[in-house]
Each structure stands twice: as structure tokens, then as C-alpha cells.
Amino acid sequence: MKSVLERNFKEIILLAILLISGCSERVFDNPFDPFVSKGDFFILNYINLPSLDIGDITWDGSTLLCISKGGTIYSINRVNGYVVRTIQSPISSPSGLVYDGIGLWVSSPSHPEIMKINIVSGEVIKRTGVQRLEITSLSWDGENLLGYDRVTKRIYKINRETGEVISSIKIPGFSLGGIVFFNGNIWISDTTSALIYRMNLEGKVLSTYSSPGQNPMGLTYDGEYLWNSDGSGKLFQLRF
């Protein structure tokens, strides 16, 4: 009993020191949860989103792009959130968005196609049918699309040309807000439990983190940092 009290006292003292020091990076790693990675998870910055109904986010190499359920796709500056330009989605009530290096892919759970559009004009470049799936979030693995189906609660690897399902994995949480693939792993946000998971390609959970907000949505990676949009209207810049 004494050792537990001593440990708790030391933890309180350590937390007080961090708060007093005015540390600019907020740690969200929870070392007392056996399922949470021991790696560091810091909030470096956050910017305000241009709308409260933002679904997916993606990185185009110079700006962050986010899509609203109203159909507007915003290109925003990652430093201050300034809106650089907007284009309109060709699909009503969109939620999925990912950039593949050439164009933007857009999906809606109520639409039987995933559409690829020009990143500047919004012109439709390609239509890929996904008749059996209700895709709410998209990612890109360098060759194929990754789409989350809200009915089966699985992430599907989809051939971008034919719409053929190549493989699938079940998500570890309750409901997926966003998905991103980088460094050989799949990262997802769970809106119900407010967690972010890191998984391998077989769906095995490698790390679990508490999300920076209470309603984590879209995820993207800019080559250095992970970004997570939240239902509160904030977009968090994270470092692991």
C-alpha cells in the first residue's frame, strides 16, 4: 500500500513540474494503460477548421485539404488554417477524401462510386464503382485505395481502376473516423472511444493512443507529422 501511495505521489509531483515549466508540447501517451505504446505522442500545434462538419483530411504536398458534409473541399495553410482555395465535391454528402499524388478521391456512404477529381478545378477524372460498400473514409497505400465500410466495419483495399476488393481487415474499435497509411502501418481514429490505433497490414494493433480531442475524425500524414481533425472544429498537429 505504501509503495502505491509513494508512486502516486511521485506521479503527481512530476505532473506538477511539467505544468509549472510551461511545456509547449502536450503529452497524450498514457503509460499506465497496458495497451498503449510507450512512444511519445505530442500536440505541437492546432488550427481551426473552416467548418464544423469536416470529414476526411488529406495532404497534397503543400497544403492540407479537408471535406465538409456540405460538399465543399477546403485547401488550408497548415500553419494558420488560412483557406487557400475551395472546390466543390461532385458527390452529395461526401465524407471520404484522399490525394494520390495526381488527383483527389472523394467518397460518400450513400453513393455507389468513388470519384477522382482534379485538385484545382474539381473536374471528374475517373469513376470507380463500389456497389456493395458504404465508404465513409479513404486512404492511399501508394498503389490502391483503402476505404472504410460502415456496414461491415472493415477497411477494404480497393483496386482504383476496377473497384475490385483485394483484401480487408476488421477495425479494432467501434466506429472509424479517419484512416491513413504511412511507414508501412495503418492508423485509424475511433470516434466512439476517442482513441487512435496503429495497426500492421494484417490488422494487428501495435499501439493505442488517447486522441487529442473527444471526437477524432480525419487523419493524414504530411511526411513528418500526423494530423487529426476533431468534431470540435480543431485540426491537431501531432508528433510521435
Salt bridges, closest charged atoms under 4 A:
GLU11 OE2 - ARG7 NE 3.77
GLU25 OE1 - ARG239 NH2 3.25
ASP60 OD2 - ARG85 NH2 3.78
ASP100 OD2 - LYS116 NZ 2.97
ASP100 OD2 - ARG160 NH1 3.96
GLU113 OE1 - ARG127 NH1 3.40
GLU134 OE1 - ARG150 NE 2.73
ASP141 OD2 - LYS157 NZ 3.92
GLU161 OE1 - LYS126 NZ 3.49
ASP222 OD2 - ARG78 NH1 2.73
